[in-house]
Amino acid sequence: MSSNPAFSVKRASAALSTAQEDLLIKKAMQILDRRLFTRGPKLENPPEVSDFLKLKLAGIDHEVFSVLFLDIKHQVLAFEIMFHGDIGHTSVHPRQVIKRAIAHNASAIIVAHNHPSGCTTPSQADRALTQRLREALALIDVVLLDHIIVGAGDPLSMTQHGLM
């Protein structure tokens, strides 16, 4: 039986291809593991959360309402600006917050909004919304950890100020 050089080259090429594919598959699995099992930062205290949110919201010239979706260990699953308003008001729909919490499989959330005026004092509407969100989220076993208002100076944590 004589050896066919063309056949040997094809076999070597196929073997190399298989090795390259195996390497590619291994790399894809590593990427998949990283994407599925690596969470964002673990946010454990109000000043840390406030710093994160100030960086995200302070430069926006109109009022926005955002949500940090957290897993059971309070690691960030996602951050979303969910509602946009005008200079002094944003309409927030708890139903939409609940839908996104379920979509992210969140165990807890922190809500935040900015006050472009700079004043971080919560309005009566801010307090009422916080209570409505807390009650609605409790029905699906999601904990509202805090409502933070970003403005001039340090953001206000409603939890730290005993307003929740």
N, C-alpha and C positions, 0 to 999 in steps of 0.2 A: 504494500500500500504506500503510495507516494504522498508526500506532504504537499498540499496546495498552499502556496504563499498567500494568495488572495483570501483563502478561507481563514488562515491563521491571523491575518490582519483584522478581518471582520470580528473574529472571536476576541482578540485583544481589545479592539475598539468597544465591543459590547461589554467586556469585563470592566473596562475603564468607565464606561457610561454607567454601569451598575454601581460602581464605587462612587462616582460623582453623584448619582441619584441618592444613594444611601446617605452621603454627606449632606446633601440638600434636604433630605427628609429629616435628618437629625437636627439640622439648623432650624427648620420649620417648626419642629416640636419644641425646641427651646424658645422660639419666639411666641408660640402659642401658650406655653407655660407662663412666660413673663406677662403676656397680655391678660391671661385669665386669673392669675394668682398673685400678681403684684398690684397692690393698691396704692393710692396716693398717700400723702402724708397723714400721719395719725395726729389729729387735732384734739388735744386733751384739756386745754384750759382756755378760758375766755380771752386773755390777752393774745395768745397765739392765734386764735380764730380771728380776733379783731384785726391783727396785723395782716393776715391773709386776705381778709375781706376789704380792708382799706386799700390794699394794692390793686384789687380787682375793681372797686367801685368809685374811689375818690375822684377820679378824673372825669367822670361822666356828668355832663351838664344838664341832664334831665333826670327825673326820678325813675329808678329801676328797682325791681324786686327780684331777688335772687335766692337760690336754694342750694345749700351744700347737702348732698345725699351721702350718708355714712353707713358703713357696715356695722356689724355688732360690736366690733372693736374700736369704733369711731374713726376708722380710716376712710379717707375720702374715696367715694365711688365716682362722684361726678360733681361738677359745679355748673349751674345753669342760671343765666339771667332769663327769667321766665316772663316777666311783664315789663312793659315800657310805658311811662306816663309822660306828663309834662313837667314843668318846673316845680310843682308843689303837690302832685297827686299821681298815684298809680292805682288802677283797679286790679285787685288780686282775686283770683277765682280758686277757692280751696279745692274744688273738684279737679282742676288741672294739676295742682300740687300733688294731690293724692295719686292721680294717674301716673305721674312721673316717679313718685316714690315707689309705686308698685313695679313700674318698668325697670327701675334700677335695683329692685329687691332690697331697698334700704330698710335698716332697722331704726335709724334715727335721722333727723334732719336738723339743720340750723338754717333759719331764714334770715335774710338781711335786706335792707334797702338803704339807699342813700338819701340825704337831704341836701340838695344842691345849695340851699341857703346857708348851710354850714351848721345850723343848730341841730344838735342831736337829741333834744328833748322829745320823747315820744308823745304823739298826739293821742287824743281819746280814740280816734279811729285806729291808730297803731295798736293800742291796747286791746280794743275789741277784736281786731283781726287776729291778733295773737291768740286770744282765747278761743275764737272760732276754729282756727287751724289746729290748736291743741286738742280740742274735743273731736274734731273730724278725724284727725290722724290716729287718735286713740282707738277708734273703731276698727282700724286695720293694723293695730299693734305697732305703730310707728311713733316713736317718742320725739316730741319737739323739744330740743335741748335749749335753744336760745333764739332770741330775735335781736339782731344787732343793727343799730342805726349808725351809718357812716356819715360823718360831716367833718367840720373843722376840728382839729385836735384829735383826741382819742375817741374812737367809736364807743357808743354806749351799748353795753350788754344789759338787756332787760333782766336776765338771770342774776347777774352780779348786783343789780340795783333792786332786787326783790320785787320786780314787776311781773314775774311769771309764777 
